[in-house]
């Protein structure tokens, strides 16, 4: 459970993450800074990842935007781990 796929978006600083293993949210939630991280349970752990600038959560996918100075290779696995852990926790509740 918790298998995460990623795909590119038109913005090279954003990736769209999805999973067939469950929903990320009941609603659409946009968090444009760490000060808004409390809007969704995924906010705090995603904004703890150095370089995450923006998080957009929908039931079907999560789009994460990074700082221009950060390389996806440095943070992508951390983002996938947070999302997978979230789905695994939700599935056990």
N, C-alpha and C positions, 0 to 999 in steps of 0.2 A: 504494500500500500504506500501511497505517497510518491508515486513516480511523477516527476516534473519534466515537462517539455518546454523548451524556449524557442521563440522565433523572433526574427528581426522585425523592426518597425521602420517606418520612413525616417524616424529620428535615430541616428547611429548611437546616441547616448541613452536610448531606451530599448528594453527587451520586454516582450510579452511572454509571461509564464502561464502555463495551463496544466491541467491534470484531469485524467478521466476518473480519478479516485475520490472525487467529492467537490463540494462547493467551498469557495473561499469566503463567501459573505452572503447575507440575505439581501443586502442593498449595495448600491454603488457608493464607495467612499474614496474621496480624494484627499491626500495629505501632501501638502507642498513644502513642508519643513518638519523638523523633529518636534517643534512646538505643537504640532497638530497630531502627533503620533498616537495620542490617546483616543483618537476617533475609531480605532479598530485594533483588535488584538495583534494583528500582524505589524502594526506601526512601530512599536518599541523595538522588537528584535531586528526589523529591517533597517531602521534608522541607526541602530548601533553599528551597522556595517559601515566602515569608513568609505565615504564616497557616494553613498546613496543620497540623492537629492530630492526625490519625488516618488510617491507610491500611489497608484490608482488601483483600487480593489473592486472587482465585480464578482458576481456569483461564479462566472465561468473562467475568469483569468485575472491575473495581477500584472500590471505594467510597472516596471521599476525603471526610473531614470537615474543615471549616475552623473557625477561631476565630469567635466571634459578631461580633467587631469588624471582621471582614474581609468585603468584598462579593465575591460570586462573579464579578462582572464584572471584578474586578481580578486574579483568579488562574485562572479557568477555562481561558483559552487557554494559560497556562503548563502547567497539568496535562495538557491535551490534547496539547501538544507533547512533553512527557516521555513520555507513553504511546505516542504515534506513533513517536517515535525508538526507543523500546524494541522495539516490534514490528518496525520496519524492521531494526534490528540483529539481532534474533533470526532473522529471515527470511534474512539474509545469512550466518548461521553454519551 
